[in-house]
Amino acid sequence: MTPSKWVRIWNERLPDVPLTLLQVSAAEVAGVLRDGGADAAFLRLPVDRTDLSAIPLYTETTVVVIPKDHVMAAVEEVSAEELADEIVLHPLDDTLGWERPPGLPAFERPATTADAVELVAAGIGLLAVPQSLARLHHRKDLTYRTLTDVPESRVALSWPEEKTTDLVEDFIGIVRGRTVNSSRGRTQPQPEQKPKRPEAAGARRKPAVGKATGRTAGKSAGKGARGGAGGSGKNPRGASGGAKGGKRGKPGRRP
């Protein structure tokens, strides 16, 4: 696993909460979770979900690691049937997460993936692993080819179901690509609502200032209304008289 992106996002969002990474073998990871040695873990399915929760993340291609001068290096893909006469290595650290599929010969079991890679380089067998591990253990004298007709390797994020804490929920959200404002299944604080300004019953809005105001106000002012209308353009005094007449209820001056 290369969780550097998720660790970076964690440090940005929760800078006061340190995130510690532990490296364990595939065979040990479920036990570490159950014993409380880690809050969450990346592992390969299947896993016993009696007491562990798991969210599948992605599926990884299975490849066969071979020497560069091997006859299979001339093709892009290798079927399980084509490995019938080969010694296929399967490390005890169980990096695949699946049992021997039909068509593959019985596995030899070196202790670790690194040990298996050394055996392949020495010409003793071939190694079936997820593609990420083939890249991790890359050597100049080795290469790999896609292995068909076998199960792919499924990677998941897992944690003890009874220990689904808020911080675990935060990490699940980061791994699944949720933004900082998206729901993580936790109660989010609601933004404070400003109280609306009460409006008195029967209150009316002020009329807009402008020509319409002079006319409306001037209607009840008699001649002041005509003064406002007549003063448009050529006689600003008439317009002024109309506005004053409307406001005070007195007739405005004639132009």
ROVO-200124 format. One record per residue: residue number from 1; chain; x, y, z of N, C-alpha, C in turn. Coordinates in nm, 4 decimals. Example, Ala and Ser with C-alpha at 12.3 -4.5 7.8 and 13.67 -1.06 7.14 Angstrom:
BEGIN
k_c_n_px_n_py_n_pz_ca_px_ca_py_ca_pz_c_px_c_py_c_pz
1_A_1.3190_-0.5690_0.7800_1.2300_-0.4500_0.7800_1.3200_-0.3300_0.7800
2_A_1.2850_-0.2250_0.7080_1.3670_-0.1060_0.7140_1.2900_0.0030_0.7870
This chain:
BEGIN
k_c_n_px_n_py_n_pz_ca_px_ca_py_ca_pz_c_px_c_py_c_pz
1_A_0.0838_-0.1198_0.0000_0.0000_0.0000_0.0000_0.0875_0.1250_0.0000
2_A_0.0380_0.2288_-0.0671_0.1052_0.3599_-0.0662_0.0033_0.4654_-0.0239
3_A_-0.0186_0.4800_0.1070_-0.1234_0.5704_0.1565_-0.0797_0.7148_0.1721
4_A_0.0251_0.7573_0.1024_0.0801_0.8912_0.1253_-0.0223_1.0020_0.0993
5_A_-0.1067_0.9863_-0.0034_-0.2072_1.0895_-0.0339_-0.3046_1.1054_0.0815
6_A_-0.3522_0.9939_0.1354_-0.4501_0.9997_0.2444_-0.3867_1.0550_0.3720
7_A_-0.2611_1.0217_0.3955_-0.1911_1.0754_0.5132_-0.1766_1.2271_0.5010
8_A_-0.1455_1.2737_0.3819_-0.1314_1.4190_0.3612_-0.2632_1.4906_0.3890
9_A_-0.3742_1.4354_0.3393_-0.5049_1.4984_0.3615_-0.5395_1.4965_0.5102
10_A_-0.5077_1.3861_0.5767_-0.5324_1.3776_0.7220_-0.4573_1.4884_0.7953
11_A_-0.3306_1.5055_0.7635_-0.2500_1.6072_0.8315_-0.3003_1.7482_0.8046
12_A_-0.3616_1.7701_0.6876_-0.4186_1.9009_0.6568_-0.5462_1.9260_0.7365
13_A_-0.6296_1.8236_0.7507_-0.7592_1.8403_0.8163_-0.7530_1.8271_0.9676
14_A_-0.6644_1.7407_1.0155_-0.6537_1.7184_1.1598_-0.5073_1.7310_1.2024
15_A_-0.4518_1.8502_1.1941_-0.3087_1.8671_1.2237_-0.2710_1.8370_1.3678
16_A_-0.3668_1.8390_1.4589_-0.3360_1.8146_1.5996_-0.3489_1.6669_1.6379
17_A_-0.3868_1.5826_1.5419_-0.4030_1.4396_1.5705_-0.3013_1.3615_1.4881
18_A_-0.1944_1.3119_1.5498_-0.0918_1.2393_1.4731_-0.1459_1.1079_1.4190
19_A_-0.1064_1.0750_1.2969_-0.1445_0.9496_1.2329_-0.0186_0.8640_1.2171
20_A_-0.0157_0.7498_1.2844_0.1009_0.6624_1.2833_0.0761_0.5449_1.1891
21_A_0.1717_0.5158_1.1010_0.1611_0.4038_1.0080_0.2423_0.2861_1.0595
22_A_0.1826_0.1676_1.0542_0.2497_0.0446_1.0953_0.2547_-0.0500_0.9760
23_A_0.3672_-0.1153_0.9548_0.3793_-0.2115_0.8468_0.3779_-0.3524_0.9050
24_A_0.2801_-0.4313_0.8610_0.2685_-0.5702_0.9063_0.2456_-0.6580_0.7849
25_A_0.2664_-0.7866_0.8004_0.2445_-0.8789_0.6892_0.0953_-0.8996_0.6662
26_A_0.0616_-0.9461_0.5472_-0.0791_-0.9693_0.5136_-0.1412_-1.0730_0.6059
27_A_-0.0622_-1.1701_0.6494_-0.1150_-1.2751_0.7358_-0.1437_-1.2246_0.8771
28_A_-0.0811_-1.1164_0.9190_-0.0928_-1.0680_1.0565_-0.1919_-0.9536_1.0729
29_A_-0.2328_-0.8907_0.9632_-0.3037_-0.7631_0.9750_-0.4373_-0.7762_1.0484
30_A_-0.5146_-0.8825_1.0225_-0.6432_-0.8966_1.0906_-0.6234_-0.9145_1.2405
31_A_-0.5207_-0.9900_1.2793_-0.4933_-1.0083_1.4211_-0.4520_-0.8801_1.4894
32_A_-0.3766_-0.7961_1.4203_-0.3363_-0.6671_1.4763_-0.4595_-0.5809_1.5039
33_A_-0.5569_-0.5823_1.4136_-0.6802_-0.5055_1.4356_-0.7561_-0.5584_1.5566
34_A_-0.7688_-0.6887_1.5668_-0.8472_-0.7473_1.6770_-0.7786_-0.7270_1.8120
35_A_-0.6468_-0.7217_1.8117_-0.5730_-0.7034_1.9366_-0.5605_-0.5568_1.9774
36_A_-0.6121_-0.4662_1.8956_-0.6034_-0.3244_1.9289_-0.4721_-0.2601_1.8918
37_A_-0.3912_-0.3284_1.8118_-0.2631_-0.2714_1.7711_-0.2760_-0.1634_1.6667
38_A_-0.3923_-0.1539_1.6023_-0.4185_-0.0492_1.5027_-0.5670_-0.0181_1.5037
39_A_-0.6005_0.1042_1.4674_-0.7409_0.1460_1.4616_-0.8073_0.1064_1.3308
40_A_-0.7285_0.0990_1.2231_-0.7802_0.0619_1.0912_-0.6634_0.0055_1.0109
41_A_-0.6961_-0.0661_0.9054_-0.5899_-0.1285_0.8271_-0.6335_-0.1466_0.6818
42_A_-0.5368_-0.1425_0.5929_-0.5591_-0.1815_0.4543_-0.5221_-0.3300_0.4430
43_A_-0.6101_-0.4074_0.3845_-0.5848_-0.5506_0.3715_-0.6475_-0.6013_0.2426
44_A_-0.6194_-0.7257_0.2144_-0.6755_-0.7882_0.0946_-0.7888_-0.8813_0.1348
45_A_-0.8988_-0.8716_0.0621_-1.0136_-0.9576_0.0884_-0.9882_-1.0962_0.0307
46_A_-1.0532_-1.1999_0.0868_-1.1588_-1.1927_0.1887_-1.1019_-1.1810_0.3309
47_A_-1.1867_-1.1304_0.4205_-1.1525_-1.1221_0.5614_-1.2763_-1.1613_0.6406
48_A_-1.2574_-1.2243_0.7537_-1.3689_-1.2641_0.8391_-1.4374_-1.1389_0.8931
49_A_-1.5624_-1.1192_0.8526_-1.6339_-0.9975_0.8917_-1.7220_-1.0183_1.0146
50_A_-1.6942_-1.1222_1.0900_-1.7719_-1.1441_1.2116_-1.7623_-1.0248_1.3059
51_A_-1.6414_-0.9734_1.3214_-1.6212_-0.8592_1.4109_-1.5466_-0.7442_1.3435
52_A_-1.5190_-0.7569_1.2135_-1.4489_-0.6521_1.1401_-1.5378_-0.5956_1.0299
53_A_-1.5380_-0.4649_1.0180_-1.6037_-0.3993_0.9048_-1.5002_-0.3802_0.7940
54_A_-1.5457_-0.3779_0.6701_-1.4531_-0.3619_0.5579_-1.5225_-0.2905_0.4435
55_A_-1.4524_-0.1949_0.3841_-1.5020_-0.1213_0.2677_-1.4099_-0.1519_0.1500
56_A_-1.4573_-0.2232_0.0473_-1.3729_-0.2499_-0.0701_-1.3323_-0.1188_-0.1379
57_A_-1.2057_-0.1071_-0.1740_-1.1540_0.0151_-0.2356_-1.1279_-0.0025_-0.3850
58_A_-1.0562_-0.1069_-0.4211_-1.0261_-0.1303_-0.5623_-0.9821_-0.2748_-0.5814
59_A_-0.9785_-0.3154_-0.7070_-0.9359_-0.4503_-0.7439_-0.8037_-0.4418_-0.8182
60_A_-0.7107_-0.5287_-0.7818_-0.5772_-0.5237_-0.8374_-0.5483_-0.6467_-0.9229
61_A_-0.4843_-0.6253_-1.0369_-0.4502_-0.7336_-1.1285_-0.3441_-0.8245_-1.0674
62_A_-0.3592_-0.9541_-1.0902_-0.2583_-1.0500_-1.0483_-0.1587_-1.0713_-1.1621
63_A_-0.0311_-1.0751_-1.1283_0.0739_-1.0936_-1.2295_0.1651_-1.2084_-1.1875
64_A_0.2435_-1.2545_-1.2821_0.3443_-1.3552_-1.2532_0.4815_-1.2934_-1.2763
65_A_0.5666_-1.3011_-1.1757_0.7017_-1.2464_-1.1837_0.7936_-1.3540_-1.2416
66_A_0.8698_-1.3172_-1.3451_0.9545_-1.4126_-1.4172_1.0902_-1.3481_-1.4466
67_A_1.1938_-1.4301_-1.4712_1.3207_-1.3735_-1.5171_1.3045_-1.3095_-1.6552
68_A_1.3832_-1.2075_-1.6831_1.3719_-1.1368_-1.8104_1.4028_-1.2258_-1.9304
69_A_1.4839_-1.3298_-1.9096_1.5169_-1.4176_-2.0208_1.4249_-1.5389_-2.0296
70_A_1.3156_-1.5379_-1.9525_1.2197_-1.6489_-1.9560_1.1412_-1.6436_-2.0860
71_A_1.1000_-1.7616_-2.1369_1.0253_-1.7680_-2.2624_0.8945_-1.6904_-2.2543
72_A_0.8343_-1.6805_-2.1365_0.7064_-1.6086_-2.1215_0.7230_-1.4581_-2.1304
73_A_0.8450_-1.4091_-2.1243_0.8679_-1.2646_-2.1342_0.8358_-1.2123_-2.2740
74_A_0.8184_-1.3022_-2.3703_0.7895_-1.2610_-2.5075_0.6418_-1.2305_-2.5301
75_A_0.5546_-1.2593_-2.4321_0.4109_-1.2358_-2.4477_0.3634_-1.1337_-2.3438
76_A_0.2407_-1.0810_-2.3659_0.1850_-0.9803_-2.2747_0.1087_-1.0426_-2.1589
77_A_0.0464_-1.1567_-2.1835_-0.0355_-1.2226_-2.0823_-0.0002_-1.3708_-2.0756
78_A_-0.0188_-1.4272_-1.9565_0.0073_-1.5694_-1.9349_-0.1163_-1.6290_-1.8677
79_A_-0.1622_-1.7428_-1.9171_-0.2772_-1.8090_-1.8559_-0.2303_-1.9036_-1.7468
80_A_-0.3218_-1.9382_-1.6581_-0.2884_-2.0319_-1.5517_-0.2472_-2.1670_-1.6089
81_A_-0.3079_-2.2037_-1.7184_-0.2760_-2.3326_-1.7801_-0.1302_-2.3393_-1.8263
82_A_-0.0771_-2.2259_-1.8701_0.0605_-2.2233_-1.9193_0.1629_-2.2388_-1.8079
83_A_0.1195_-2.2289_-1.6829_0.2108_-2.2452_-1.5695_0.2087_-2.3866_-1.5132
84_A_0.1414_-2.4771_-1.5833_0.1231_-2.6130_-1.5306_0.2559_-2.6840_-1.5051
85_A_0.3563_-2.6554_-1.5845_0.4853_-2.7239_-1.5693_0.5870_-2.6411_-1.4904
86_A_0.5422_-2.5304_-1.4309_0.6326_-2.4421_-1.3578_0.6147_-2.4596_-1.2068
87_A_0.7161_-2.4224_-1.1317_0.7041_-2.4121_-0.9860_0.6540_-2.2715_-0.9551
88_A_0.5348_-2.2616_-0.8994_0.4754_-2.1315_-0.8689_0.4887_-2.1052_-0.7190
89_A_0.5534_-1.9974_-0.6852_0.5796_-1.9625_-0.5453_0.4624_-1.8837_-0.4868
90_A_0.4288_-1.9151_-0.3634_0.3239_-1.8416_-0.2920_0.3722_-1.8197_-0.1491
91_A_0.4212_-1.7002_-0.1167_0.4807_-1.6754_0.0152_0.3838_-1.7010_0.1292
92_A_0.4396_-1.7338_0.2440_0.3579_-1.7584_0.3624_0.2893_-1.6315_0.4133
93_A_0.3409_-1.5135_0.3740_0.2748_-1.3906_0.4186_0.1460_-1.3629_0.3409
94_A_0.1096_-1.4537_0.2509_-0.0239_-1.4552_0.1903_-0.0589_-1.3221_0.1243
95_A_0.0210_-1.2803_0.0291_-0.0004_-1.1502_-0.0332_-0.1161_-1.1485_-0.1319
96_A_-0.1613_-1.2670_-0.1753_-0.2687_-1.2700_-0.2739_-0.4070_-1.2611_-0.2105
97_A_-0.4256_-1.3281_-0.0991_-0.5567_-1.3266_-0.0364_-0.6509_-1.4293_-0.0956
98_A_-0.5995_-1.5207_-0.1795_-0.6861_-1.6273_-0.2300_-0.6119_-1.7594_-0.2316
99_A_-0.6888_-1.8669_-0.2265_-0.6307_-2.0004_-0.2295_-0.5889_-2.0352_-0.3717
100_A_-0.5169_-2.1443_-0.3855_-0.4689_-2.1851_-0.5177_-0.5868_-2.2066_-0.6113
101_A_-0.5968_-2.1295_-0.7195_-0.7077_-2.1449_-0.8133_-0.6881_-2.2680_-0.9014
102_A_-0.7954_-2.3189_-0.9611_-0.7824_-2.4336_-1.0504_-0.6883_-2.4005_-1.1665
103_A_-0.6049_-2.4948_-1.2044_-0.5149_-2.4749_-1.3171_-0.3735_-2.4432_-1.2762
104_A_-0.3550_-2.3921_-1.1550_-0.2196_-2.3633_-1.1077_-0.1640_-2.4837_-1.0327
105_A_-0.0367_-2.5118_-1.0484_0.0239_-2.6223_-0.9731_0.0337_-2.5884_-0.8254
106_A_0.0623_-2.6865_-0.7451_0.0751_-2.6652_-0.6010_0.1832_-2.5612_-0.5731
107_A_0.1538_-2.4716_-0.4787_0.2456_-2.3631_-0.4469_0.3628_-2.4111_-0.3613
108_A_0.4780_-2.3564_-0.3887_0.5886_-2.3631_-0.2939_0.5720_-2.2437_-0.2001
109_A_0.6105_-2.2572_-0.0716_0.5791_-2.1543_0.0264_0.7031_-2.0954_0.0927
110_A_0.7738_-2.0039_0.0267_0.8799_-1.9307_0.0961_0.8183_-1.8408_0.2043
111_A_0.8999_-1.7943_0.2963_0.8488_-1.7208_0.4127_0.7861_-1.5870_0.3741
112_A_0.8517_-1.5125_0.2871_0.8044_-1.3780_0.2543_0.8080_-1.3563_0.1034
113_A_0.7446_-1.2479_0.0610_0.7484_-1.2106_-0.0805_0.8901_-1.1783_-0.1240
114_A_0.9655_-1.1108_-0.0374_1.1052_-1.0780_-0.0706_1.1873_-1.2046_-0.0929
115_A_1.1626_-1.3070_-0.0090_1.2332_-1.4344_-0.0276_1.1954_-1.4988_-0.1604
116_A_1.0677_-1.4895_-0.1934_1.0212_-1.5487_-0.3185_1.0845_-1.4799_-0.4393
117_A_1.0989_-1.3493_-0.4323_1.1615_-1.2751_-0.5420_1.3054_-1.3206_-0.5608
118_A_1.3753_-1.3445_-0.4522_1.5133_-1.3929_-0.4608_1.5194_-1.5298_-0.5285
119_A_1.4229_-1.6146_-0.5007_1.4199_-1.7471_-0.5622_1.3930_-1.7373_-0.7123
120_A_1.3022_-1.6459_-0.7514_1.2747_-1.6263_-0.8942_1.4009_-1.5779_-0.9647
121_A_1.4731_-1.4853_-0.9036_1.5963_-1.4335_-0.9631_1.7017_-1.5423_-0.9765
122_A_1.6964_-1.6420_-0.8862_1.7915_-1.7530_-0.8912_1.7462_-1.8631_-0.9866
123_A_1.6323_-1.8427_-1.0509_1.5820_-1.9420_-1.1455_1.5061_-2.0551_-1.0823
124_A_1.4609_-2.0360_-0.9570_1.3862_-2.1410_-0.8857_1.2395_-2.0983_-0.8741
125_A_1.1621_-2.1249_-0.9759_1.0193_-2.0977_-0.9715_0.9805_-1.9582_-1.0179
126_A_0.8492_-1.9407_-1.0276_0.7886_-1.8125_-1.0642_0.7011_-1.7659_-0.9486
127_A_0.6677_-1.6393_-0.9477_0.5938_-1.5823_-0.8337_0.4653_-1.5157_-0.8808
128_A_0.3517_-1.5583_-0.8240_0.2228_-1.4944_-0.8508_0.1905_-1.3979_-0.7387
129_A_0.1773_-1.2682_-0.7734_0.1526_-1.1639_-0.6736_0.0633_-1.0553_-0.7320
130_A_0.0021_-0.9718_-0.6477_-0.0643_-0.8519_-0.6986_0.0375_-0.7607_-0.7673
131_A_-0.0099_-0.6849_-0.8651_0.0809_-0.6029_-0.9464_0.1606_-0.5026_-0.8633
132_A_0.1014_-0.4465_-0.7586_0.1728_-0.3473_-0.6774_0.2953_-0.4082_-0.6108
133_A_0.2875_-0.5352_-0.5716_0.4020_-0.5995_-0.5083_0.5108_-0.6310_-0.6100
134_A_0.4699_-0.6634_-0.7316_0.5704_-0.6847_-0.8363_0.6480_-0.5563_-0.8624
135_A_0.5798_-0.4435_-0.8572_0.6485_-0.3152_-0.8748_0.7364_-0.2830_-0.7545
136_A_0.6858_-0.3144_-0.6363_0.7606_-0.2848_-0.5146_0.8935_-0.3604_-0.5113
137_A_0.8905_-0.4848_-0.5559_1.0104_-0.5691_-0.5520_1.0788_-0.5761_-0.6889
138_A_1.0682_-0.4697_-0.7643_1.1267_-0.4680_-0.8991_1.2782_-0.4865_-0.8941
139_A_1.3265_-0.5673_-0.9884_1.4698_-0.5874_-1.0066_1.4997_-0.5801_-1.1555
140_A_1.6218_-0.5424_-1.1875_1.6598_-0.5279_-1.3283_1.6586_-0.6604_-1.4034
141_A_1.6796_-0.7694_-1.3315_1.6840_-0.9000_-1.3980_1.5491_-0.9717_-1.3993
142_A_1.4448_-0.9048_-1.3480_1.3109_-0.9650_-1.3445_1.2099_-0.8769_-1.4174
143_A_1.1016_-0.9365_-1.4613_0.9890_-0.8636_-1.5186_0.8616_-0.9361_-1.4752
144_A_0.7461_-0.8899_-1.5187_0.6212_-0.9587_-1.4835_0.5220_-0.9479_-1.5995
145_A_0.4280_-1.0424_-1.6012_0.3234_-1.0467_-1.7032_0.1893_-1.0706_-1.6353
146_A_0.0834_-1.0147_-1.6935_-0.0513_-1.0337_-1.6394_-0.0872_-1.1816_-1.6393
147_A_-0.1413_-1.2273_-1.5286_-0.1809_-1.3675_-1.5134_-0.3329_-1.3766_-1.5270
148_A_-0.3779_-1.4448_-1.6309_-0.5220_-1.4553_-1.6583_-0.5781_-1.5831_-1.5966
149_A_-0.7114_-1.5897_-1.5957_-0.7838_-1.7084_-1.5460_-0.7598_-1.7344_-1.3981
150_A_-0.7253_-1.6318_-1.3228_-0.7108_-1.6453_-1.1777_-0.7843_-1.5280_-1.1126
151_A_-0.8253_-1.5410_-0.9869_-0.8932_-1.4291_-0.9200_-0.8027_-1.3069_-0.9104
152_A_-0.8661_-1.1892_-0.9161_-0.7916_-1.0667_-0.8907_-0.7866_-1.0418_-0.7400
153_A_-0.7020_-0.9511_-0.6998_-0.6834_-0.9222_-0.5578_-0.7623_-0.7965_-0.5212
154_A_-0.8515_-0.8091_-0.4221_-0.9350_-0.6955_-0.3805_-0.8796_-0.6328_-0.2533
155_A_-0.8579_-0.5025_-0.2591_-0.8021_-0.4277_-0.1459_-0.9159_-0.3554_-0.0736
156_A_-0.9117_-0.3578_0.0584_-1.0184_-0.2956_0.1379_-0.9592_-0.2221_0.2579
157_A_-1.0388_-0.1303_0.3123_-1.0075_-0.0653_0.4400_-1.0923_-0.1331_0.5460
158_A_-1.0294_-0.1798_0.6532_-1.1007_-0.2554_0.7556_-1.0716_-0.1992_0.8942
159_A_-1.1653_-0.2220_0.9867_-1.1489_-0.1767_1.1252_-1.2432_-0.2586_1.2147
160_A_-1.2154_-0.2673_1.3450_-1.3051_-0.3391_1.4355_-1.4401_-0.2694_1.4436
161_A_-1.5460_-0.3442_1.4183_-1.6792_-0.2840_1.4108_-1.7193_-0.2150_1.5399
162_A_-1.6836_-0.2744_1.6545_-1.7245_-0.2164_1.7823_-1.6408_-0.0944_1.8213
163_A_-1.5375_-0.0637_1.7414_-1.4518_0.0513_1.7706_-1.4573_0.1539_1.6571
164_A_-1.5775_0.1767_1.6058_-1.5959_0.2759_1.4996_-1.6051_0.4142_1.5633
165_A_-1.4914_0.4713_1.5931_-1.4861_0.6011_1.6596_-1.5022_0.7141_1.5580
166_A_-1.5137_0.8369_1.6094_-1.5232_0.9536_1.5215_-1.3983_0.9684_1.4352
167_A_-1.2807_0.9402_1.4936_-1.1575_0.9529_1.4164_-1.1495_0.8463_1.3066
168_A_-1.1985_0.7270_1.3358_-1.2048_0.6242_1.2315_-1.2978_0.6689_1.1195
169_A_-1.4101_0.7279_1.1552_-1.5027_0.7807_1.0543_-1.4355_0.8891_0.9703
170_A_-1.3551_0.9724_1.0344_-1.2811_1.0753_0.9607_-1.1875_1.0121_0.8581
171_A_-1.1181_0.9072_0.8996_-1.0232_0.8422_0.8085_-1.0968_0.7718_0.6944
172_A_-1.2093_0.7089_0.7245_-1.2901_0.6451_0.6199_-1.3327_0.7496_0.5165
173_A_-1.3757_0.8653_0.5653_-1.4175_0.9718_0.4738_-1.3044_1.0180_0.3837
174_A_-1.1836_1.0296_0.4377_-1.0682_1.0722_0.3583_-1.0357_0.9683_0.2518
175_A_-1.0332_0.8418_0.2915_-0.9994_0.7353_0.1966_-1.1031_0.7259_0.0850
176_A_-1.2280_0.7503_0.1177_-1.3348_0.7410_0.0172_-1.3518_0.8696_-0.0632
177_A_-1.2675_0.9685_-0.0360_-1.2678_1.0889_-0.1173_-1.3711_1.1923_-0.0799
178_A_-1.4245_1.1852_0.0405_-1.5226_1.2848_0.0812_-1.4541_1.4170_0.1128
179_A_-1.5237_1.5253_0.0849_-1.4699_1.6567_0.1154_-1.4867_1.6862_0.2633
180_A_-1.4232_1.7923_0.3087_-1.4265_1.8254_0.4508_-1.5675_1.8618_0.4961
181_A_-1.6542_1.9071_0.4048_-1.7891_1.9486_0.4424_-1.8936_1.8397_0.4208
182_A_-1.8550_1.7257_0.3644_-1.9538_1.6219_0.3371_-1.9832_1.5425_0.4628
183_A_-2.0995_1.4781_0.4632_-2.1407_1.4007_0.5796_-2.0561_1.2749_0.5920
184_A_-2.0165_1.2414_0.7141_-1.9405_1.1201_0.7401_-2.0192_1.0267_0.8310
185_A_-2.1498_1.0465_0.8349_-2.2289_0.9651_0.9247_-2.2295_1.0180_1.0671
186_A_-2.1671_1.1310_1.0890_-2.1644_1.1918_1.2207_-2.2563_1.3126_1.2213
187_A_-2.3018_1.3495_1.3406_-2.3872_1.4671_1.3524_-2.3043_1.5917_1.3304
188_A_-2.3402_1.6652_1.2282_-2.2662_1.7863_1.1961_-2.3311_1.9066_1.2631
189_A_-2.2542_1.9990_1.3188_-2.3135_2.1181_1.3797_-2.3814_2.2033_1.2752
190_A_-2.5023_2.2475_1.3089_-2.5781_2.3306_1.2176_-2.5356_2.4768_1.2302
191_A_-2.5235_2.5488_1.1172_-2.4860_2.6898_1.1261_-2.5931_2.7706_1.1972
192_A_-2.5494_2.8684_1.2759_-2.6424_2.9511_1.3523_-2.7246_3.0387_1.2584
193_A_-2.8559_3.0342_1.2771_-2.9465_3.1129_1.1942_-2.9696_3.2490_1.2598
194_A_-2.9527_3.3555_1.1818_-2.9826_3.4890_1.2332_-3.1342_3.5094_1.2372
195_A_-3.1855_3.5622_1.3497_-3.3311_3.5831_1.3565_-3.3756_3.6873_1.2548
196_A_-3.4935_3.6608_1.1955_-3.5469_3.7556_1.0979_-3.5966_3.8809_1.1692
197_A_-3.5802_3.9954_1.1022_-3.6258_4.1226_1.1610_-3.7782_4.1272_1.1570
198_A_-3.8416_4.1448_1.2738_-3.9894_4.1476_1.2747_-4.0418_4.2692_1.2001
199_A_-4.1546_4.2495_1.1326_-4.2172_4.3589_1.0582_-4.3506_4.3918_1.1223
200_A_-4.3724_4.5186_1.1510_-4.4962_4.5601_1.2170_-4.6152_4.5332_1.1268
201_A_-4.7259_4.4897_1.1898_-4.8462_4.4617_1.1110_-4.8950_4.5881_1.0438
202_A_-4.9304_4.5757_0.9181_-4.9844_4.6895_0.8449_-4.8799_4.7875_0.7979
203_A_-4.7518_4.7608_0.8234_-4.6492_4.8557_0.7807_-4.6357_4.8537_0.6304
204_A_-4.6133_4.9708_0.5723_-4.5963_4.9828_0.4282_-4.4554_5.0300_0.3975
205_A_-4.4045_4.9856_0.2833_-4.2706_5.0270_0.2433_-4.2710_5.1712_0.1963
206_A_-4.1580_5.2397_0.2133_-4.1434_5.3741_0.1607_-4.1472_5.3711_0.0102
207_A_-4.2110_5.4672_-0.0528_-4.2068_5.4715_-0.1983_-4.0660_5.5027_-0.2456
208_A_-4.0318_5.4484_-0.3616_-3.8994_5.4741_-0.4162_-3.8835_5.6204_-0.4511
209_A_-3.7632_5.6757_-0.4278_-3.7363_5.8156_-0.4576_-3.7228_5.8318_-0.6080
210_A_-3.7860_5.9309_-0.6639_-3.7748_5.9533_-0.8083_-3.8977_6.0220_-0.8610
211_A_-3.9167_6.0156_-0.9903_-4.0261_6.0873_-1.0557_-4.1612_6.0361_-1.0097
212_A_-4.1677_5.9005_-0.9926_-4.2946_5.8423_-0.9505_-4.3343_5.8919_-0.8127
213_A_-4.2375_5.9160_-0.7256_-4.2681_5.9653_-0.5917_-4.3308_6.1030_-0.5979
214_A_-4.2789_6.1893_-0.6808_-4.3353_6.3230_-0.6939_-4.4774_6.3189_-0.7431
215_A_-4.5052_6.2297_-0.8379_-4.6414_6.2196_-0.8905_-4.7358_6.1625_-0.7853
216_A_-4.6931_6.0537_-0.7170_-4.7815_5.9890_-0.6207_-4.8121_6.0836_-0.5056
217_A_-4.7064_6.1434_-0.4522_-4.7280_6.2353_-0.3412_-4.8061_6.3557_-0.3866
218_A_-4.7888_6.3994_-0.5107_-4.8551_6.5200_-0.5566_-5.0010_6.5023_-0.5872
219_A_-5.0503_6.3772_-0.5963_-5.1905_6.3554_-0.6285_-5.2808_6.4180_-0.5246
220_A_-5.2409_6.4066_-0.3999_-5.3236_6.4628_-0.2935_-5.2884_6.6088_-0.2686
221_A_-5.1989_6.6627_-0.3509_-5.1546_6.7987_-0.3266_-5.2085_6.8956_-0.4292
222_A_-5.3034_6.8544_-0.5067_-5.3655_6.9472_-0.6002_-5.2723_6.9885_-0.7096
223_A_-5.2471_7.1174_-0.7184_-5.1671_7.1751_-0.8260_-5.0214_7.1341_-0.8173
224_A_-4.9781_7.0885_-0.7029_-4.8396_7.0451_-0.6897_-4.8084_6.9302_-0.7841
225_A_-4.9033_6.8426_-0.8121_-4.8802_6.7317_-0.9028_-4.8532_6.7812_-1.0419
226_A_-4.9299_6.8829_-1.0877_-4.9088_6.9353_-1.2209_-4.7760_7.0075_-1.2288
227_A_-4.7380_7.0733_-1.1194_-4.6087_7.1402_-1.1184_-4.4958_7.0414_-1.1386
228_A_-4.5052_6.9228_-1.0754_-4.4004_6.8220_-1.0887_-4.3929_6.7685_-1.2300
229_A_-4.5066_6.7439_-1.2908_-4.5061_6.6893_-1.4257_-4.4590_6.7904_-1.5262
230_A_-4.5045_6.9164_-1.5097_-4.4703_7.0197_-1.6067_-4.3258_7.0587_-1.6046
231_A_-4.2576_7.0349_-1.4981_-4.1183_7.0770_-1.4862_-4.0198_6.9794_-1.5465
232_A_-4.0689_6.8809_-1.6170_-3.9774_6.7817_-1.6726_-3.8909_6.8429_-1.7806
233_A_-3.7620_6.8339_-1.7686_-3.6676_6.8727_-1.8737_-3.6330_7.0181_-1.8712
234_A_-3.7248_7.1091_-1.9236_-3.6883_7.2483_-1.9488_-3.6949_7.3350_-1.8247
235_A_-3.7796_7.3030_-1.7323_-3.7953_7.3897_-1.6169_-3.7738_7.3096_-1.4892
236_A_-3.6515_7.3012_-1.4412_-3.6270_7.2261_-1.3182_-3.7004_7.2819_-1.1989
237_A_-3.7340_7.4124_-1.2020_-3.8068_7.4686_-1.0858_-3.9440_7.4082_-1.0727
238_A_-4.0076_7.3823_-1.1855_-4.1400_7.3207_-1.1793_-4.1333_7.1830_-1.1180
239_A_-4.0277_7.1051_-1.1529_-4.0130_6.9729_-1.0964_-3.9913_6.9807_-0.9467
240_A_-3.9110_7.0794_-0.9045_-3.8865_7.0964_-0.7628_-4.0135_7.1327_-0.6898
241_A_-4.0943_7.2190_-0.7515_-4.2199_7.2595_-0.6871_-4.3145_7.1434_-0.6731
242_A_-4.3154_7.0529_-0.7735_-4.4044_6.9378_-0.7645_-4.3658_6.8480_-0.6492
243_A_-4.2366_6.8255_-0.6308_-4.1929_6.7388_-0.5217_-4.2254_6.8001_-0.3878
244_A_-4.2036_6.9360_-0.3765_-4.2315_7.0013_-0.2491_-4.3796_7.0029_-0.2227
245_A_-4.4550_7.0297_-0.3267_-4.5993_7.0330_-0.3075_-4.6515_6.8986_-0.2617
246_A_-4.5990_6.7934_-0.3203_-4.6447_6.6602_-0.2800_-4.6087_6.6289_-0.1360
247_A_-4.4920_6.6716_-0.0935_-4.4472_6.6376_0.0411_-4.5225_6.7131_0.1482
248_A_-4.5460_6.8455_0.1252_-4.6078_6.9283_0.2296_-4.7583_6.9400_0.2136
249_A_-4.8110_6.8892_0.1026_-4.9541_6.9036_0.0826_-4.9951_7.0414_0.0382
250_A_-4.9003_7.1217_-0.0124_-4.9311_7.2547_-0.0602_-4.9118_7.2604_-0.2078
251_A_-4.9911_7.3442_-0.2761_-4.9721_7.3566_-0.4216_-4.8369_7.4108_-0.4549
252_A_-4.7765_7.3565_-0.5587_-4.6460_7.4032_-0.6019_-4.6576_7.5246_-0.6919
253_A_-4.5438_7.5819_-0.7211_-4.5447_7.6980_-0.8100_-4.5702_7.6564_-0.9524
254_A_-4.6385_7.7474_-1.0227_-4.6540_7.7247_-1.1658_-4.5283_7.7661_-1.2351
255_A_-4.4960_7.6989_-1.3467_-4.3769_7.7388_-1.4209_-4.3898_7.8733_-1.4829
